[in-house]
Amino acid sequence: MKNYLEFFMNSLYRVWGEPGRQDAFVTRFYEVFTGKTPVIADYFSGTDMDRQKDMLAQSLHEIVEFSTTRVASERLRHVAMRHSSKERDIAPELYEEWLESLVETVREFDLEFTDEVELSWRVVLSPGIAYMKFRHDHF
């Protein structure tokens, strides 16, 4: 039986656990993500990308925690509110682009990337993405 959380955590460590890898990974992720559409690029124009890189690390932590506990932390609720239609109005379909960009970046950085590793990223992050998408219009 596959333990997708274990696959995910091992892959996350490979792409981000060694000194210097995290910055390279996150930098590349934002290149891929902002290159998807002009809409995404516009969201990040004028953004402090160093701060944004830290926020990605925090967001991944919160989403993984949600995936394992099914409890939204205050931090995740805050992020969902900031992205909701009441504030920044991040379109729900952009979360799919976010996930695709992460998987594409993992594919580049994880030397042990397989279909199972890709599936693990999708399985682990999907509950948190569903939460964020639902919260877009439900605050």
PyRosetta script that sets phi, psi and omega in degrees:
from pyrosetta import init, pose_from_sequence

init()
pose = pose_from_sequence("MKNYLEFFMNSLYRVWGEPGRQDAFVTRFYEVFTGKTPVIADYFSGTDMDRQKDMLAQSLHEIVEFSTTRVASERLRHVAMRHSSKERDIAPELYEEWLESLVETVREFDLEFTDEVELSWRVVLSPGIAYMKFRHDHF")
pose.set_psi(1, 135.5)
pose.set_omega(1, -178.9)
pose.set_phi(2, -81.6)
pose.set_psi(2, 137.3)
pose.set_omega(2, 173.1)
pose.set_phi(3, -107.1)
pose.set_psi(3, 96.6)
pose.set_omega(3, -173.6)
pose.set_phi(4, -67.4)
pose.set_psi(4, -29.8)
pose.set_omega(4, 175.6)
pose.set_phi(5, -64.9)
pose.set_psi(5, -41.2)
pose.set_omega(5, 178.1)
pose.set_phi(6, -65.1)
pose.set_psi(6, -44.1)
pose.set_omega(6, 176.1)
pose.set_phi(7, -57.3)
pose.set_psi(7, -46.4)
pose.set_omega(7, -179.3)
pose.set_phi(8, -60.7)
pose.set_psi(8, -50.7)
pose.set_omega(8, -176.7)
pose.set_phi(9, -62.5)
pose.set_psi(9, -40.1)
pose.set_omega(9, 177.5)
pose.set_phi(10, -63.7)
pose.set_psi(10, -42.4)
pose.set_omega(10, 177.9)
pose.set_phi(11, -65.9)
pose.set_psi(11, -43.6)
pose.set_omega(11, 178.9)
pose.set_phi(12, -57.9)
pose.set_psi(12, -43.1)
pose.set_omega(12, 178.2)
pose.set_phi(13, -62.8)
pose.set_psi(13, -41.3)
pose.set_omega(13, -179.1)
pose.set_phi(14, -64.3)
pose.set_psi(14, -36.0)
pose.set_omega(14, -175.9)
pose.set_phi(15, -90.6)
pose.set_psi(15, -10.6)
pose.set_omega(15, -167.2)
pose.set_phi(16, -147.6)
pose.set_psi(16, -9.0)
pose.set_omega(16, -173.5)
pose.set_phi(17, -82.5)
pose.set_psi(17, -22.2)
pose.set_omega(17, -178.5)
pose.set_phi(18, -89.1)
pose.set_psi(18, 147.2)
pose.set_omega(18, 179.8)
pose.set_phi(19, -53.9)
pose.set_psi(19, 134.1)
pose.set_omega(19, 179.1)
pose.set_phi(20, 87.6)
pose.set_psi(20, -23.2)
pose.set_omega(20, -178.3)
pose.set_phi(21, -72.2)
pose.set_psi(21, -38.5)
pose.set_omega(21, -176.9)
pose.set_phi(22, -59.3)
pose.set_psi(22, -48.2)
pose.set_omega(22, -178.1)
pose.set_phi(23, -62.7)
pose.set_psi(23, -43.7)
pose.set_omega(23, 179.5)
pose.set_phi(24, -63.2)
pose.set_psi(24, -42.7)
pose.set_omega(24, 179.9)
pose.set_phi(25, -63.0)
pose.set_psi(25, -49.8)
pose.set_omega(25, -176.3)
pose.set_phi(26, -66.5)
pose.set_psi(26, -39.7)
pose.set_omega(26, 176.8)
pose.set_phi(27, -59.3)
pose.set_psi(27, -46.7)
pose.set_omega(27, -179.7)
pose.set_phi(28, -65.7)
pose.set_psi(28, -40.9)
pose.set_omega(28, 178.0)
pose.set_phi(29, -55.5)
pose.set_psi(29, -48.0)
pose.set_omega(29, -178.2)
pose.set_phi(30, -68.0)
pose.set_psi(30, -29.7)
pose.set_omega(30, 173.4)
pose.set_phi(31, -63.4)
pose.set_psi(31, -46.3)
pose.set_omega(31, -179.6)
pose.set_phi(32, -65.8)
pose.set_psi(32, -48.9)
pose.set_omega(32, -175.4)
pose.set_phi(33, -62.6)
pose.set_psi(33, -49.4)
pose.set_omega(33, -178.2)
pose.set_phi(34, -71.9)
pose.set_psi(34, -17.2)
pose.set_omega(34, 176.5)
pose.set_phi(35, -83.0)
pose.set_psi(35, -7.9)
pose.set_omega(35, -177.4)
pose.set_phi(36, -66.1)
pose.set_psi(36, -48.8)
pose.set_omega(36, -179.2)
pose.set_phi(37, -150.0)
pose.set_psi(37, 154.9)
pose.set_omega(37, 174.7)
pose.set_phi(38, -61.0)
pose.set_psi(38, -30.2)
pose.set_omega(38, 178.8)
pose.set_phi(39, -59.9)
pose.set_psi(39, -46.4)
pose.set_omega(39, 179.9)
pose.set_phi(40, -65.9)
pose.set_psi(40, -44.1)
pose.set_omega(40, 179.0)
pose.set_phi(41, -58.2)
pose.set_psi(41, -40.3)
pose.set_omega(41, 179.9)
pose.set_phi(42, -63.1)
pose.set_psi(42, -38.0)
pose.set_omega(42, 178.9)
pose.set_phi(43, -59.1)
pose.set_psi(43, -29.6)
pose.set_omega(43, -174.8)
pose.set_phi(44, -102.0)
pose.set_psi(44, -0.1)
pose.set_omega(44, 178.2)
pose.set_phi(45, -65.7)
pose.set_psi(45, 132.0)
pose.set_omega(45, -179.1)
pose.set_phi(46, 77.8)
pose.set_psi(46, 7.9)
pose.set_omega(46, -178.8)
pose.set_phi(47, -83.8)
pose.set_psi(47, 141.1)
pose.set_omega(47, 172.5)
pose.set_phi(48, -74.1)
pose.set_psi(48, 100.3)
pose.set_omega(48, -172.7)
pose.set_phi(49, -70.0)
pose.set_psi(49, -27.2)
pose.set_omega(49, 175.2)
pose.set_phi(50, -63.8)
pose.set_psi(50, -43.9)
pose.set_omega(50, 177.5)
pose.set_phi(51, -66.0)
pose.set_psi(51, -40.7)
pose.set_omega(51, -179.8)
pose.set_phi(52, -62.0)
pose.set_psi(52, -37.6)
pose.set_omega(52, 178.2)
pose.set_phi(53, -63.1)
pose.set_psi(53, -41.0)
pose.set_omega(53, 176.0)
pose.set_phi(54, -63.8)
pose.set_psi(54, -38.7)
pose.set_omega(54, -179.6)
pose.set_phi(55, -64.9)
pose.set_psi(55, -34.1)
pose.set_omega(55, 177.1)
pose.set_phi(56, -63.0)
pose.set_psi(56, -44.2)
pose.set_omega(56, 178.8)
pose.set_phi(57, -59.9)
pose.set_psi(57, -44.6)
pose.set_omega(57, 179.6)
pose.set_phi(58, -65.0)
pose.set_psi(58, -42.4)
pose.set_omega(58, -179.3)
pose.set_phi(59, -63.2)
pose.set_psi(59, -43.1)
pose.set_omega(59, 177.4)
pose.set_phi(60, -60.2)
pose.set_psi(60, -43.1)
pose.set_omega(60, 178.4)
pose.set_phi(61, -58.7)
pose.set_psi(61, -47.3)
pose.set_omega(61, -178.1)
pose.set_phi(62, -64.4)
pose.set_psi(62, -40.3)
pose.set_omega(62, -178.6)
pose.set_phi(63, -69.7)
pose.set_psi(63, -39.2)
pose.set_omega(63, 177.2)
pose.set_phi(64, -66.3)
pose.set_psi(64, -42.0)
pose.set_omega(64, 177.4)
pose.set_phi(65, -60.4)
pose.set_psi(65, -43.5)
pose.set_omega(65, 178.0)
pose.set_phi(66, -61.1)
pose.set_psi(66, -40.7)
pose.set_omega(66, -179.6)
pose.set_phi(67, -61.1)
pose.set_psi(67, -36.6)
pose.set_omega(67, -177.1)
pose.set_phi(68, -87.6)
pose.set_psi(68, -30.5)
pose.set_omega(68, -176.3)
pose.set_phi(69, -104.0)
pose.set_psi(69, -23.4)
pose.set_omega(69, -173.4)
pose.set_phi(70, 60.8)
pose.set_psi(70, 28.0)
pose.set_omega(70, 176.9)
pose.set_phi(71, -122.0)
pose.set_psi(71, 124.8)
pose.set_omega(71, 178.8)
pose.set_phi(72, -80.0)
pose.set_psi(72, 120.0)
pose.set_omega(72, 176.6)
pose.set_phi(73, -70.4)
pose.set_psi(73, 165.0)
pose.set_omega(73, 175.5)
pose.set_phi(74, -59.2)
pose.set_psi(74, -38.4)
pose.set_omega(74, 179.7)
pose.set_phi(75, -63.4)
pose.set_psi(75, -44.4)
pose.set_omega(75, 179.3)
pose.set_phi(76, -65.8)
pose.set_psi(76, -40.7)
pose.set_omega(76, 176.7)
pose.set_phi(77, -60.6)
pose.set_psi(77, -40.7)
pose.set_omega(77, 179.0)
pose.set_phi(78, -63.9)
pose.set_psi(78, -46.1)
pose.set_omega(78, 179.4)
pose.set_phi(79, -61.5)
pose.set_psi(79, -43.6)
pose.set_omega(79, 179.4)
pose.set_phi(80, -62.2)
pose.set_psi(80, -41.1)
pose.set_omega(80, 178.4)
pose.set_phi(81, -63.2)
pose.set_psi(81, -44.0)
pose.set_omega(81, -179.7)
pose.set_phi(82, -63.2)
pose.set_psi(82, -31.0)
pose.set_omega(82, -178.8)
pose.set_phi(83, -90.9)
pose.set_psi(83, -7.6)
pose.set_omega(83, -173.9)
pose.set_phi(84, -72.1)
pose.set_psi(84, 172.6)
pose.set_omega(84, 178.9)
pose.set_phi(85, -63.7)
pose.set_psi(85, -19.5)
pose.set_omega(85, 179.4)
pose.set_phi(86, -77.7)
pose.set_psi(86, -20.0)
pose.set_omega(86, -179.3)
pose.set_phi(87, -124.4)
pose.set_psi(87, -97.6)
pose.set_omega(87, -174.5)
pose.set_phi(88, -78.2)
pose.set_psi(88, -17.2)
pose.set_omega(88, 177.3)
pose.set_phi(89, 55.6)
pose.set_psi(89, 53.2)
pose.set_omega(89, 176.0)
pose.set_phi(90, -75.5)
pose.set_psi(90, 117.3)
pose.set_omega(90, -176.4)
pose.set_phi(91, -59.2)
pose.set_psi(91, 133.3)
pose.set_omega(91, -178.1)
pose.set_phi(92, -53.8)
pose.set_psi(92, -34.6)
pose.set_omega(92, -178.8)
pose.set_phi(93, -67.1)
pose.set_psi(93, -17.6)
pose.set_omega(93, 178.5)
pose.set_phi(94, -71.0)
pose.set_psi(94, -18.3)
pose.set_omega(94, 175.7)
pose.set_phi(95, -67.0)
pose.set_psi(95, -30.9)
pose.set_omega(95, 175.6)
pose.set_phi(96, -67.1)
pose.set_psi(96, -39.6)
pose.set_omega(96, 176.7)
pose.set_phi(97, -64.5)
pose.set_psi(97, -37.7)
pose.set_omega(97, 177.6)
pose.set_phi(98, -60.5)
pose.set_psi(98, -48.2)
pose.set_omega(98, 179.7)
pose.set_phi(99, -64.8)
pose.set_psi(99, -44.8)
pose.set_omega(99, 179.4)
pose.set_phi(100, -60.9)
pose.set_psi(100, -38.5)
pose.set_omega(100, 178.7)
pose.set_phi(101, -66.5)
pose.set_psi(101, -40.3)
pose.set_omega(101, 176.5)
pose.set_phi(102, -62.1)
pose.set_psi(102, -48.3)
pose.set_omega(102, -178.7)
pose.set_phi(103, -61.9)
pose.set_psi(103, -42.5)
pose.set_omega(103, 178.3)
pose.set_phi(104, -60.6)
pose.set_psi(104, -40.4)
pose.set_omega(104, 179.8)
pose.set_phi(105, -70.8)
pose.set_psi(105, -40.3)
pose.set_omega(105, 176.1)
pose.set_phi(106, -60.4)
pose.set_psi(106, -42.2)
pose.set_omega(106, 179.2)
pose.set_phi(107, -56.8)
pose.set_psi(107, -37.8)
pose.set_omega(107, 179.0)
pose.set_phi(108, -72.8)
pose.set_psi(108, -35.7)
pose.set_omega(108, -169.7)
pose.set_phi(109, -98.4)
pose.set_psi(109, -27.3)
pose.set_omega(109, -176.2)
pose.set_phi(110, -89.3)
pose.set_psi(110, 108.8)
pose.set_omega(110, -178.5)
pose.set_phi(111, -68.0)
pose.set_psi(111, -12.8)
pose.set_omega(111, 178.0)
pose.set_phi(112, -108.8)
pose.set_psi(112, 23.1)
pose.set_omega(112, -177.6)
pose.set_phi(113, -61.9)
pose.set_psi(113, 130.8)
pose.set_omega(113, 176.5)
pose.set_phi(114, -139.2)
pose.set_psi(114, 175.8)
pose.set_omega(114, 174.0)
pose.set_phi(115, -59.1)
pose.set_psi(115, -37.7)
pose.set_omega(115, -179.9)
pose.set_phi(116, -66.4)
pose.set_psi(116, -37.0)
pose.set_omega(116, 176.7)
pose.set_phi(117, -65.3)
pose.set_psi(117, -45.6)
pose.set_omega(117, 178.2)
pose.set_phi(118, -58.9)
pose.set_psi(118, -47.1)
pose.set_omega(118, 179.6)
pose.set_phi(119, -60.5)
pose.set_psi(119, -37.8)
pose.set_omega(119, -179.7)
pose.set_phi(120, -62.3)
pose.set_psi(120, -41.0)
pose.set_omega(120, 177.5)
pose.set_phi(121, -62.4)
pose.set_psi(121, -41.4)
pose.set_omega(121, -179.1)
pose.set_phi(122, -68.5)
pose.set_psi(122, -43.7)
pose.set_omega(122, -178.8)
pose.set_phi(123, -65.7)
pose.set_psi(123, -44.2)
pose.set_omega(123, -176.6)
pose.set_phi(124, -71.1)
pose.set_psi(124, -39.2)
pose.set_omega(124, -175.3)
pose.set_phi(125, -86.1)
pose.set_psi(125, -18.7)
pose.set_omega(125, -175.7)
pose.set_phi(126, -59.4)
pose.set_psi(126, -42.2)
pose.set_omega(126, 178.9)
pose.set_phi(127, -60.8)
pose.set_psi(127, -41.6)
pose.set_omega(127, 178.7)
pose.set_phi(128, -66.4)
pose.set_psi(128, -37.2)
pose.set_omega(128, 177.2)
pose.set_phi(129, -66.4)
pose.set_psi(129, -41.7)
pose.set_omega(129, 176.9)
pose.set_phi(130, -60.2)
pose.set_psi(130, -40.7)
pose.set_omega(130, 177.8)
pose.set_phi(131, -60.7)
pose.set_psi(131, -48.6)
pose.set_omega(131, -178.7)
pose.set_phi(132, -62.8)
pose.set_psi(132, -42.7)
pose.set_omega(132, -179.4)
pose.set_phi(133, -65.1)
pose.set_psi(133, -43.4)
pose.set_omega(133, 179.8)
pose.set_phi(134, -62.9)
pose.set_psi(134, -42.3)
pose.set_omega(134, -176.9)
pose.set_phi(135, -68.3)
pose.set_psi(135, -13.8)
pose.set_omega(135, -178.5)
pose.set_phi(136, -52.9)
pose.set_psi(136, -43.5)
pose.set_omega(136, -178.4)
pose.set_phi(137, -115.3)
pose.set_psi(137, 13.1)
pose.set_omega(137, -174.8)
pose.set_phi(138, -127.7)
pose.set_psi(138, 61.4)
pose.set_omega(138, 172.4)
pose.set_phi(139, -124.5)
pose.dump_pdb("model.pdb")
